[in-house]
Amino acid sequence: MQPEILLMDEPFAALDALTRRTMQEQLQGLWEDIGFTMLFVTHSIAEALVVGNRILLLSPHPGRVRAELNSHQFDLGSAGSAEFQAANERIHRLLFNEAPTRPTPAHPALAVQV
């Protein structure tokens, strides 16, 4: 199959770290070969940075876009770089340092477009 659009909702969330990394590598390889658009939802900031080109930070209930960031400069080999760590910290601050307008048990999500 060669989809034009691929929708993925936390597809690697239940995987161990090694399998998750392998699946991320395979997904990126497919994307490079086929060139489809992908909407990838994850709660992992690091995964959003390495899998995505464009990150949308969503608020909990109702889900609204709180911020939009570019992450096209990162890949699976970027995780240790200072630029990657700075982006990770920036997203973390955007997600968690602002007090919610009303209490909610839900966690914010990251939507990634490739």
Helices and strands as residue ranges (DSSP letters): E 5-9, H 17-34, E 37-42, H 45-51, E 54-58, E 65-70, H 82-96, E 109-113
